[in-house]
Amino acid sequence: MKWHRNPFFHTAVLPPSVAPSAMASARPSADLESATAAAVAASSAAAAATPQNNDNAAGRSSTEPLSPRMVSHGLLAEAATRAAASSGSRLRRRRPKAPPRLTICEPSDHLTGYQFFYIFGLDGLGAFILSGGINFAIAYAMYRTIDSNLHPIRLFQFPNTLAGDATVTIFIQTVMTWFIELVLVNRDLRSGHVQPIGFIKEPSMPLLRWFLLLDRLPKHDEAGGSGDDSSHDNNDADEDLRRPLSAPHHENCRCDRHVERYEPGSWKHWAAFLVSQLIRALLVGVLAFVVLWGPTIGILTAVGDHRTRDWWFDSSSWAPPIFKLIFGGVLALLTTPPFAAFWLVRCGWAVQANERHLAGET
């Protein structure tokens, strides 16, 4: 069978053995597949009608099976056979996707070479270069492409204040770095790309345990005591407040008694999770502000032109872009490695706690 391309649709040139009804059904076909299907259907109908007429003429019953010699042959029949075989092979190839396998490695008993490279190389030097480059590009667009006579660049006064720029950069970059490391490091842990850290002990300070996501609050109806056992219940409640999330059975229970406040997977659960992560990231931002903001302002006062109770910077100066490059890079260098190490250590605690939990049940 020959196929000719039509500028509007594909049309099949059928062999003469096909009934005229096949031509009528193939002409309005909108594409190649519909034309082929119509032609095959018409050919099958014509082939089935011809043996039936021959059988009736010979006095043969119409319910008798057809002889293999009477089955239609030709290009259309061969095309139909190939189409059925290809569709069957496609169906056989479509297999259900297997669920993702968790390949978390065993926690390490020392800092391995790859863990050191992962924390201080990829997440340290890599973050310094990436963050410094992004901040440099932003500062170049903000300070080098404006007229400093109309929009003066000063240290403290608006509209372009470098002190305010440093403050905003600290909090925005810290929050973004926290969530980026949350996603990337946990993905690498689940895929087995990096090994958790298992040689650091869990802290005992309550505030530090809360920040490291180790404590879970008990249910409200279990927190308070009533009746004669009020003192005993209050002691249990105090112990519950210190019970870790990654704790073994019995000694520091993590079973049905300490359930999640919201159903896992619900929007309330995810909202509470995001808010808790945001609070921790902002706390780190406050610490970074205390450490970096003062020295940064001191360096900028030595670079700027002091007049009218402020320090001025010209738009032709490279001081603001270079300031953003160094500031963003140093901030990334101070925050990204601790964030990566935190999730590695946190995963190690969870794996070890699960092993203790299973050992306690057996």
N, C-alpha and C positions, 0 to 999 in steps of 0.2 A: 504494500500500500504506500502510496506517495502522499506526502504532506506539502502543501503550498502555503507560504505565509501570506496572509492578507493584511493590508494595513489596518483593518478594523478588528478582525478576529481570524482565528485559524480555521481553515476549511479542509475537510478530508475529501480526497478524490477516491471514490469507492470503486471496487471492481464491478463488472457488469452482472455478476451473479447475484448481487444484492437486490432485493425487491425495491420498487420505486418508493415505497413508504420509508425506507431507510434514508433515501436522499432527502425526502421532505423533512424527516426528523433531524437530519444532520445539518441542514442549511442554517437554521436559526441558532445553532449552538454558539455560545458566546466565547468559548475557548476550546483548546485542544482536548482536554479531558472529557468535557461534556459531549463533544462531537464523537469521540471514540466510543463512549458509553452508548450513545444512541445508535451508532453503526453496529456495534456488537449485538445489542438487543434486537435490532431489525434483522440482522443476519441469522441469529438464533431462531427467531420466529419464522423466517423464510425456510430455514433448513428443517425445522420441525414440521412445517406445513407440507413440504414436498414429500417426505416419506409417508405422511399420513394419507395424502392423496394416492400415492402408489399402492399403499396397503389396501385402501378402500377399493381401488380398481382391481386388485388381485383377489379380493374377497377376504382379506386378512382382517382380523379383529384389531380395533384401534388400541386395545389395552395391552397387546403383546409388545414386548421390548423391542427396540429397534436394533437392527444389525449394526455392528461396528462399522461396516462399510458405508452405511447410510448416514453416519454422523458427518456433519459438515466439516470440511477441511479448508485450509487456505490461510491467507494472511490474517484475516480478522480473528479466526479461531485461535491461531497461534498468539496473536496479540492479547486476546482475552486470557489465555492460559498464563502468559508471562505476567500480566497485570495481577492475576489472582495469586501467583507465586510470590511476587514482590510485596504485595500487601500482607500476605501471611508472614513473610520474613520480617517485615516491619513490626508486626504485632509481637512476634517472638522476641525481637530485640528490645522492646519496651519493657524493661523490668522495673519493679518498684525500687525507689531509691532507698538505700540502707540508711538507718539513722546514724548520725555522726558519732564516732567513737571517741571517748575520752581517753587520752593517752598521757595522763599526768605522771611524771616520773617520781621516783622516790626522793624524798628530801635529802639533801647532801649534808654530810657531817663536817664539812669545811667549805670554805669559799673556793670554788673551782676556777680554773683559768677562764672558762667561757662565761661564767657568772660575772667575773671581774670585767671582762670585755663587754658584756651585755650592759652592765650598770654604768661603768665609767667610760666606755668607748662609744657604744651606740647611743645610750641615753645621756651621756655626759658631753663628750666632744661633739657628737652629732647634733645634739640639741643646742649646744653653743653656736655652732655654725648656722643651723637652720633658723633659730630664733634671732640671732644677730643679723642675718641677712634680711629677714622679714621686717624687723624694726628699722633697719637702715633704709629700706625701700619706702616704708611709711613716712619716716622723717624726711627723706628727700622730697617726697610729694608734698609734705606739709610745709616745709620751711625753705626749700630751695626754689620753689616755683611761685612764690608770692612776692609782692612788693612790700618790703619792710617799712617803707615810709607810710603806706596806708594801713598795713597790718603789722605793727611792730612786734618783734620777737623779744620777750623779756623773761626774766627768771620767775617772777611771782605774779605779775599783773597780766590781765587778759588783754587781748583775745588769744594770744599765743604765749602760754606760760609753760616753761620747761619743767618747773616744779610740779605743776598739775599734771603734765604729761607723764612724768615719772610715777606719780601716784596712781594714775589710771592704768599705766602699763603694769605695775606690780600686781594689782588685783585681777585684771583681765587675764594676763598671761598665767598667773598662778592657777586660776580656776580652769582655764583651758588645758593647761598642762596636767592638772589632776585628772580630769575626765579622759584626756587622750591616753595617759598612762594606764588608767583603769581599764580601758578597752584593749589596748595593744598588749599589755603584759599578761592579762588574763587570757587573751587569745593565744599567746605563745605558750602559756602554761598548759592550756587544754590540749593543744596540738603536740605537746612534748618537745617543743623547740628549745625550751630552757628548763632547767631543773630547779625546783623550789629550794629554799634555804631552810635547813632543819637543825642547825646547831645553836640557834639563839633561843633562850628560854623566854617564856611568856612573862610579861611584867606583872607586878602585883599592885602597883599604884592604881586606884580606882579611876582617876581622871585619864590616865594614860591608857588604861584598858578600854575605856569608852571611846577614846579617839582612835584606837587601833581596831575597833569593831569586834571586841572580844566579849562584851557583856550584853546580856539580853534581859530586859525587864520582865518580871513575872506577871501573871494575870492579876487584874485588880482584885478579884474576889479571893485571891490567895495571899495578897500582900499584907492585909491587916488581920489581926486576931480578934476573937470574941469569946466571951464566956470565961470558964475557968482556965482554959489553955491559952489565954491572951499573951502571957509572957513567952510561952513556947512558940506560938505563932509569930510573934514579933521577931524572935531570934531566927526563925526559918526565913522570914521575909528579908532580914538583913543578909542572910547567907545567899538568898536568891538574887539579891541585887549585885552580888559579886560573882555570880556564877557565869562562867565564860560561854560564849557561843560555841567555841571549838573545845568542848570539854568531854571527858569520858563519862560513861554511865555510872550511876550510883553516887560517886564522890562529888561530881559536879554535873548534875543531870542535864541532858539536852533532849529529853524525850517529849511525850505529848503534853506533859505538864507545862512546859515552857514553849508555848505555841507562838506563831507570828501574830502580831496585832492585826494585820490585814491578810486576806487570802493571797498566797503567792501567785503572781501573774496578773493580779487585778491592777487597775489603774491607780487605786489608792496605795497599793504596795509599791508600785514603781514611783509614784509621787513622793512617798515617804523616803524611799531609797535615794532619789535624786536630791531631795532637800537635805538629808543627812550628809551626803557627799559634798554638797555645796557649802554647808556649814564648816566642815573640816577644811575644805579648800580655802575658805575665807579666813579661817584661823591661821592657816599657813601664810596667807597674804599679809595678815597683820604682823606676824613675826618677820616676814621679809621686809615689810615697810620699816620696822624698827631698826633692822640691821643695815639696810641699803640706802634709805632715803637721806639720812643725815650726811654720810660721806659723799653722796652724789651731789648734794647742794653745795657742799664745801668745795668740791672740784670745779663746779660750774661758776662759782663766784670768782675763782682764780682765772677763769678763761674769759668771762664776759667783760663788757665795758661798763664800769660803774658810774652812773650819773642819775640825778633826780631820784634818789633813794631806791634804785633798782639796778639790775645788771642787764644790759642790752646786748643783742646779738644781731648782726647784719645778715640779710638773706644770702649774700654772697659768701658767707663764712661756712666752712665745712664742720664747724664745731657742733651744731645741733644734730646732723645725721650721724657723726661719729659718736656723739654722746649716746644716741639711741642704740647704735650698733653694740657698743661695749656694755651698756646697761642691760639691754635685752639678753645678750649672750651670757653675762655673768649671772643674771637672774635664772636663766635656764640651767646653767651649770650648777647652781646651788639648790635648785628645787627638783629637777628631773631625776637625777640619780637616787635621792632619798625616796621619791615616789615609787620608782621601779623596785628598789630594794624592799620597800614596805609591802608591796603586793607579793613579792617572792617569799618574804618571811611569813606573811599572812597565810599564804597557801601551804607553806610547810607546817605551820601550826594546825591548820585544818586537817591535813593528811594524817599527821601524827595523832590527832585527837580521834579521827575516825578509826584508826588502827587500834587505839586503846579501847574505843567503844566496842568494836567487834570482838576484841579479846575478852572484854568483860562479859559480853553476852554468851560467849562459848564457855 
